[in-house]
Amino acid sequence: MICAICQKKEVYVKCQGCGIPLCEDCFKFDLFGHGCGCVVPLYLCPTCINDPTENPYTTGDM
């Protein structure tokens, strides 16, 4: 399976927002902190990383 963004490389992960396949060059990474002290890694596409419904900590310019 190839990346939905660049259409060139093999898939590394699926976007945790919309589910599209992403290569290691095209995914965006962020951390989601819960109030209990847990931190969950987020692997998102360029659209979902800036969407506050998918990434509550976005500044809109990632």
N, CA, C and O atoms as CSV, one atom per row, in Angstrom:
chain,resi,resn,atom,element,x,y,z
A,1,MET,N,N,0.850,-1.161,0.000
A,1,MET,CA,C,0.000,0.000,0.000
A,1,MET,C,C,0.906,1.237,0.000
A,1,MET,O,O,1.926,1.269,0.688
A,2,ILE,N,N,0.520,2.250,-0.778
A,2,ILE,CA,C,1.319,3.470,-0.849
A,2,ILE,C,C,0.631,4.624,-0.124
A,2,ILE,O,O,-0.574,4.591,0.125
A,3,CYS,N,N,1.404,5.618,0.202
A,3,CYS,CA,C,0.941,6.788,0.940
A,3,CYS,C,C,-0.118,7.560,0.157
A,3,CYS,O,O,0.025,7.766,-1.048
A,4,ALA,N,N,-1.171,7.982,0.836
A,4,ALA,CA,C,-2.253,8.735,0.196
A,4,ALA,C,C,-1.852,10.181,-0.095
A,4,ALA,O,O,-2.491,10.836,-0.917
A,5,ILE,N,N,-0.814,10.690,0.559
A,5,ILE,CA,C,-0.394,12.074,0.353
A,5,ILE,C,C,0.590,12.182,-0.814
A,5,ILE,O,O,0.314,12.871,-1.796
A,6,CYS,N,N,1.734,11.506,-0.710
A,6,CYS,CA,C,2.777,11.644,-1.741
A,6,CYS,C,C,2.627,10.648,-2.892
A,6,CYS,O,O,3.178,10.861,-3.972
A,7,GLN,N,N,1.897,9.583,-2.669
A,7,GLN,CA,C,1.686,8.542,-3.683
A,7,GLN,C,C,2.993,7.886,-4.140
A,7,GLN,O,O,3.071,7.370,-5.254
A,8,LYS,N,N,4.032,7.906,-3.268
A,8,LYS,CA,C,5.330,7.371,-3.661
A,8,LYS,C,C,5.846,6.280,-2.734
A,8,LYS,O,O,6.373,5.273,-3.207
A,9,LYS,N,N,5.707,6.455,-1.448
A,9,LYS,CA,C,6.351,5.561,-0.486
A,9,LYS,C,C,5.359,4.596,0.148
A,9,LYS,O,O,4.143,4.782,0.093
A,10,GLU,N,N,5.928,3.559,0.751
A,10,GLU,CA,C,5.124,2.566,1.466
A,10,GLU,C,C,4.518,3.180,2.726
A,10,GLU,O,O,5.078,4.104,3.318
A,11,VAL,N,N,3.384,2.656,3.116
A,11,VAL,CA,C,2.669,3.148,4.303
A,11,VAL,C,C,3.432,2.798,5.570
A,11,VAL,O,O,3.940,1.687,5.722
A,12,TYR,N,N,3.504,3.752,6.465
A,12,TYR,CA,C,4.132,3.580,7.772
A,12,TYR,C,C,3.072,3.487,8.872
A,12,TYR,O,O,3.197,2.700,9.810
A,13,VAL,N,N,2.013,4.316,8.734
A,13,VAL,CA,C,0.956,4.390,9.744
A,13,VAL,C,C,-0.303,4.944,9.079
A,13,VAL,O,O,-0.228,5.576,8.026
A,14,LYS,N,N,-1.461,4.705,9.700
A,14,LYS,CA,C,-2.705,5.323,9.232
A,14,LYS,C,C,-3.021,6.518,10.115
A,14,LYS,O,O,-2.767,6.490,11.319
A,15,CYS,N,N,-3.571,7.561,9.526
A,15,CYS,CA,C,-3.961,8.744,10.274
A,15,CYS,C,C,-4.982,8.344,11.325
A,15,CYS,O,O,-5.961,7.663,11.018
A,16,GLN,N,N,-4.758,8.760,12.554
A,16,GLN,CA,C,-5.674,8.426,13.641
A,16,GLN,C,C,-6.924,9.300,13.615
A,16,GLN,O,O,-7.837,9.102,14.417
A,17,GLY,N,N,-6.969,10.258,12.707
A,17,GLY,CA,C,-8.161,11.080,12.541
A,17,GLY,C,C,-9.062,10.519,11.456
A,17,GLY,O,O,-10.163,10.044,11.735
A,18,CYS,N,N,-8.586,10.577,10.211
A,18,CYS,CA,C,-9.420,10.173,9.077
A,18,CYS,C,C,-9.111,8.776,8.541
A,18,CYS,O,O,-9.893,8.226,7.766
A,19,GLY,N,N,-7.979,8.197,8.946
A,19,GLY,CA,C,-7.672,6.827,8.568
A,19,GLY,C,C,-6.920,6.637,7.267
A,19,GLY,O,O,-6.727,5.499,6.838
A,20,ILE,N,N,-6.479,7.734,6.611
A,20,ILE,CA,C,-5.754,7.543,5.352
A,20,ILE,C,C,-4.360,6.992,5.623
A,20,ILE,O,O,-3.774,7.282,6.666
A,21,PRO,N,N,-3.820,6.198,4.694
A,21,PRO,CA,C,-2.477,5.645,4.867
A,21,PRO,C,C,-1.407,6.709,4.615
A,21,PRO,O,O,-1.507,7.493,3.671
A,22,LEU,N,N,-0.377,6.724,5.477
A,22,LEU,CA,C,0.677,7.736,5.403
A,22,LEU,C,C,2.055,7.091,5.490
A,22,LEU,O,O,2.250,6.128,6.232
A,23,CYS,N,N,3.011,7.625,4.730
A,23,CYS,CA,C,4.398,7.168,4.834
A,23,CYS,C,C,5.082,7.922,5.968
A,23,CYS,O,O,4.500,8.835,6.554
A,24,GLU,N,N,6.314,7.539,6.274
A,24,GLU,CA,C,7.005,8.180,7.393
A,24,GLU,C,C,7.422,9.616,7.106
A,24,GLU,O,O,7.773,10.343,8.035
A,25,ASP,N,N,7.395,10.043,5.854
A,25,ASP,CA,C,7.692,11.438,5.531
A,25,ASP,C,C,6.455,12.331,5.592
A,25,ASP,O,O,6.582,13.541,5.780
A,26,CYS,N,N,5.274,11.764,5.437
A,26,CYS,CA,C,4.052,12.568,5.324
A,26,CYS,C,C,3.211,12.652,6.594
A,26,CYS,O,O,2.364,13.539,6.701
A,27,PHE,N,N,3.417,11.758,7.559
A,27,PHE,CA,C,2.603,11.860,8.764
A,27,PHE,C,C,3.122,12.983,9.656
A,27,PHE,O,O,4.299,13.341,9.603
A,28,LYS,N,N,2.237,13.526,10.466
A,28,LYS,CA,C,2.569,14.552,11.452
A,28,LYS,C,C,2.409,13.930,12.838
A,28,LYS,O,O,1.509,13.122,13.065
A,29,PHE,N,N,3.272,14.307,13.742
A,29,PHE,CA,C,3.297,13.713,15.078
A,29,PHE,C,C,3.000,14.779,16.123
A,29,PHE,O,O,3.520,15.892,16.056
A,30,ASP,N,N,2.167,14.428,17.080
A,30,ASP,CA,C,1.900,15.299,18.214
A,30,ASP,C,C,1.631,14.406,19.417
A,30,ASP,O,O,1.448,13.197,19.275
A,31,LEU,N,N,1.608,14.999,20.581
A,31,LEU,CA,C,1.329,14.265,21.806
A,31,LEU,C,C,0.050,14.802,22.425
A,31,LEU,O,O,-0.151,16.014,22.502
A,32,PHE,N,N,-0.818,13.891,22.867
A,32,PHE,CA,C,-2.085,14.246,23.495
A,32,PHE,C,C,-1.994,13.885,24.967
A,32,PHE,O,O,-1.907,12.709,25.320
A,33,GLY,N,N,-2.013,14.897,25.827
A,33,GLY,CA,C,-1.915,14.656,27.259
A,33,GLY,C,C,-3.277,14.555,27.905
A,33,GLY,O,O,-4.146,15.392,27.662
A,34,HIS,N,N,-3.470,13.551,28.717
A,34,HIS,CA,C,-4.694,13.388,29.490
A,34,HIS,C,C,-4.464,13.951,30.890
A,34,HIS,O,O,-3.318,14.074,31.322
A,35,GLY,N,N,-5.512,14.287,31.589
A,35,GLY,CA,C,-5.415,14.847,32.923
A,35,GLY,C,C,-4.788,13.914,33.941
A,35,GLY,O,O,-4.330,14.363,34.992
A,36,CYS,N,N,-4.761,12.621,33.647
A,36,CYS,CA,C,-4.230,11.649,34.603
A,36,CYS,C,C,-2.707,11.532,34.530
A,36,CYS,O,O,-2.115,10.748,35.273
A,37,GLY,N,N,-2.080,12.282,33.665
A,37,GLY,CA,C,-0.635,12.195,33.497
A,37,GLY,C,C,-0.209,11.297,32.355
A,37,GLY,O,O,0.986,11.153,32.097
A,38,CYS,N,N,-1.171,10.683,31.659
A,38,CYS,CA,C,-0.877,9.841,30.506
A,38,CYS,C,C,-0.655,10.716,29.279
A,38,CYS,O,O,-1.323,11.735,29.104
A,39,VAL,N,N,0.276,10.317,28.441
A,39,VAL,CA,C,0.533,11.014,27.186
A,39,VAL,C,C,0.418,9.994,26.054
A,39,VAL,O,O,1.079,8.956,26.074
A,40,VAL,N,N,-0.423,10.298,25.072
A,40,VAL,CA,C,-0.679,9.398,23.959
A,40,VAL,C,C,-0.117,10.018,22.683
A,40,VAL,O,O,-0.409,11.176,22.388
A,41,PRO,N,N,0.686,9.269,21.919
A,41,PRO,CA,C,1.185,9.809,20.654
A,41,PRO,C,C,0.067,9.867,19.616
A,41,PRO,O,O,-0.766,8.964,19.546
A,42,LEU,N,N,0.050,10.912,18.822
A,42,LEU,CA,C,-0.911,11.064,17.737
A,42,LEU,C,C,-0.165,11.050,16.410
A,42,LEU,O,O,0.809,11.781,16.229
A,43,TYR,N,N,-0.620,10.225,15.495
A,43,TYR,CA,C,-0.083,10.181,14.141
A,43,TYR,C,C,-1.206,10.649,13.225
A,43,TYR,O,O,-2.205,9.952,13.051
A,44,LEU,N,N,-1.037,11.825,12.646
A,44,LEU,CA,C,-2.119,12.444,11.886
A,44,LEU,C,C,-1.634,12.925,10.529
A,44,LEU,O,O,-0.443,13.162,10.325
A,45,CYS,N,N,-2.575,13.065,9.608
A,45,CYS,CA,C,-2.276,13.622,8.289
A,45,CYS,C,C,-2.177,15.149,8.422
A,45,CYS,O,O,-2.563,15.692,9.457
A,46,PRO,N,N,-1.672,15.850,7.402
A,46,PRO,CA,C,-1.546,17.308,7.480
A,46,PRO,C,C,-2.869,18.031,7.707
A,46,PRO,O,O,-2.868,19.120,8.282
A,47,THR,N,N,-3.982,17.476,7.284
A,47,THR,CA,C,-5.284,18.101,7.509
A,47,THR,C,C,-5.743,17.910,8.949
A,47,THR,O,O,-6.148,18.871,9.603
A,48,CYS,N,N,-5.684,16.681,9.446
A,48,CYS,CA,C,-6.167,16.381,10.791
A,48,CYS,C,C,-5.297,16.997,11.884
A,48,CYS,O,O,-5.806,17.301,12.963
A,49,ILE,N,N,-3.999,17.191,11.637
A,49,ILE,CA,C,-3.132,17.770,12.662
A,49,ILE,C,C,-3.576,19.192,13.006
A,49,ILE,O,O,-3.354,19.651,14.126
A,50,ASN,N,N,-4.197,19.894,12.057
A,50,ASN,CA,C,-4.658,21.268,12.268
A,50,ASN,C,C,-6.146,21.365,12.565
A,50,ASN,O,O,-6.691,22.466,12.642
A,51,ASP,N,N,-6.811,20.222,12.732
A,51,ASP,CA,C,-8.246,20.187,13.016
A,51,ASP,C,C,-8.452,20.044,14.529
A,51,ASP,O,O,-8.085,19.017,15.099
A,52,PRO,N,N,-9.028,21.047,15.187
A,52,PRO,CA,C,-9.176,20.975,16.642
A,52,PRO,C,C,-10.078,19.844,17.142
A,52,PRO,O,O,-10.012,19.495,18.321
A,53,THR,N,N,-10.913,19.266,16.284
A,53,THR,CA,C,-11.716,18.126,16.713
A,53,THR,C,C,-10.876,16.847,16.762
A,53,THR,O,O,-11.200,15.929,17.516
A,54,GLU,N,N,-9.810,16.776,15.974
A,54,GLU,CA,C,-8.919,15.620,15.962
A,54,GLU,C,C,-7.703,15.842,16.862
A,54,GLU,O,O,-7.214,14.896,17.480
A,55,ASN,N,N,-7.214,17.072,16.942
A,55,ASN,CA,C,-6.035,17.416,17.730
A,55,ASN,C,C,-6.362,18.641,18.573
A,55,ASN,O,O,-6.195,19.770,18.111
A,56,PRO,N,N,-6.823,18.434,19.796
A,56,PRO,CA,C,-7.266,19.558,20.624
A,56,PRO,C,C,-6.161,20.555,20.972
A,56,PRO,O,O,-6.461,21.663,21.418
A,57,TYR,N,N,-4.909,20.194,20.782
A,57,TYR,CA,C,-3.801,21.086,21.119
A,57,TYR,C,C,-3.246,21.833,19.908
A,57,TYR,O,O,-2.216,22.498,20.019
A,58,THR,N,N,-3.896,21.737,18.780
A,58,THR,CA,C,-3.380,22.383,17.575
A,58,THR,C,C,-3.353,23.902,17.706
A,58,THR,O,O,-4.199,24.514,18.359
A,59,THR,N,N,-2.354,24.477,17.063
A,59,THR,CA,C,-2.291,25.927,16.957
A,59,THR,C,C,-2.747,26.359,15.568
A,59,THR,O,O,-2.829,27.551,15.271
A,60,GLY,N,N,-3.046,25.367,14.715
A,60,GLY,CA,C,-3.538,25.642,13.368
A,60,GLY,C,C,-2.458,25.909,12.348
A,60,GLY,O,O,-2.764,26.230,11.200
A,61,ASP,N,N,-1.192,25.783,12.737
A,61,ASP,CA,C,-0.100,26.068,11.805
A,61,ASP,C,C,0.954,24.958,11.771
A,61,ASP,O,O,2.130,25.215,11.512
A,62,MET,N,N,0.527,23.747,12.030
A,62,MET,CA,C,1.491,22.636,12.079
A,62,MET,C,C,1.653,22.000,10.720
A,62,MET,O,O,2.423,21.050,10.572
